[in-house]
Structures are given as structure tokens and as C-alpha cells.
Amino acid sequence: MVVWGMKTTVEIADSLFNQAKELAHKEGLSFRILVEEGLRTVIQARTSNQSKPFRLRDGSFKVGQGLQPGIEWTQLNALAYDDEAELRQR
């Protein structure tokens, strides 16, 4: 049984074509096989990433009590950036 594929024309940059053709030659592959392998790799990577939602790792501190009474956000910002002028205004 012979399975035929779809013939199509694709325009790509000359430099990319030359790199792909050279790589295919070095690996003993046809250009068609290298292009198909590349397309399968990209399609698999992009479709599998969509099924896994991004999860941000927990970067919270293990110790501490959070924001303490008597410290406002504006003071915290001034303390973080060592802004003495801002602290004197409070």
C-alpha cells in the first residue's frame, strides 16, 4: 500500500532553506523528511502547552507576619527605597 502526501509550495528565506538542506544532507535525510519532522515537533510542542496552564511557583516567605500594624504602604515603599524625604513627611 502506498500513501501519498499533499504537495504544496512554501516560501521560506534562502538562508533557512540552505541551513535545512545542509542539515538534511548531514543527517542523511531528504529535505521533505526534515521539514515534516520540524512541523511535527512544532505542532506537538504548541498543542501540548495549551493543555497545561501556566502555574506560578510559590515564592512566598516561610517566616514573617506580613504587613505589621502601624506601617502603611507608602511608608513601606519609602523604607524599601531608602527614601528619607518621604519618611520625614509622615
ROMIVEX-786592 format. One line per field, with one value per residue (C-alpha): residue number from 1; residue in three letters; z, x, y. Coordinates in steps of 0.05 Angstrom, whole numbers. Each point is the difference from the previous one (the first is absolute). Layout:
N
pos: [NUM ...]
code: [ALA ...]
up: [Z ...]
east: [X ...]
north: [Y ...]
REM end
This chain:
90
pos: [1 2 3 4 5 6 7 8 9 10 11 12 13 14 15 16 17 18 19 20 21 22 23 24 25 26 27 28 29 30 31 32 33 34 35 36 37 38 39 40 41 42 43 44 45 46 47 48 49 50 51 52 53 54 55 56 57 58 59 60 61 62 63 64 65 66 67 68 69 70 71 72 73 74 75 76 77 78 79 80 81 82 83 84 85 86 87 88 89 90]
code: [MET VAL VAL TRP GLY MET LYS THR THR VAL GLU ILE ALA ASP SER LEU PHE ASN GLN ALA LYS GLU LEU ALA HIS LYS GLU GLY LEU SER PHE ARG ILE LEU VAL GLU GLU GLY LEU ARG THR VAL ILE GLN ALA ARG THR SER ASN GLN SER LYS PRO PHE ARG LEU ARG ASP GLY SER PHE LYS VAL GLY GLN GLY LEU GLN PRO GLY ILE GLU TRP THR GLN LEU ASN ALA LEU ALA TYR ASP ASP GLU ALA GLU LEU ARG GLN ARG]
up: [0 -20 38 -37 35 -19 -46 16 -11 60 -4 51 7 -43 61 37 -61 -7 74 -3 -65 30 64 -37 -42 62 34 -63 -5 -56 5 3 60 38 -13 22 63 15 -11 44 55 -1 -4 58 43 -12 9 63 34 -9 41 59 31 26 75 37 53 72 16 67 62 51 59 17 20 -62 4 72 34 -3 -67 -60 -72 -14 58 -23 -69 30 45 -58 -42 59 -16 61 -27 -7 71 30 -30 38]
east: [0 28 -21 10 5 -23 45 5 44 29 41 56 63 58 46 -50 -9 76 9 -56 26 70 -25 -43 61 44 -52 -14 -72 -40 -20 -73 13 37 -56 -53 39 6 -74 -20 47 -29 -72 9 35 -52 -60 25 17 -72 -26 45 -17 58 10 41 44 -13 53 -28 44 -4 8 -29 -67 -16 -12 4 -48 25 35 -37 14 29 49 18 17 43 35 12 32 33 -38 15 -38 -63 8 9 -66 -38]
north: [0 68 63 65 67 68 40 74 60 38 63 3 43 -23 -5 -45 -44 -7 -17 -52 -30 -5 -31 -51 -19 -8 -44 -41 24 28 73 -22 -46 56 49 -50 -15 74 13 -59 24 71 -23 -49 52 54 -44 -35 67 24 -59 17 67 42 -6 51 -32 19 53 20 4 -55 48 67 28 41 75 22 49 72 -6 26 -19 69 -8 -70 26 56 -51 -47 55 36 63 44 60 -42 -27 70 23 -53]
REM end
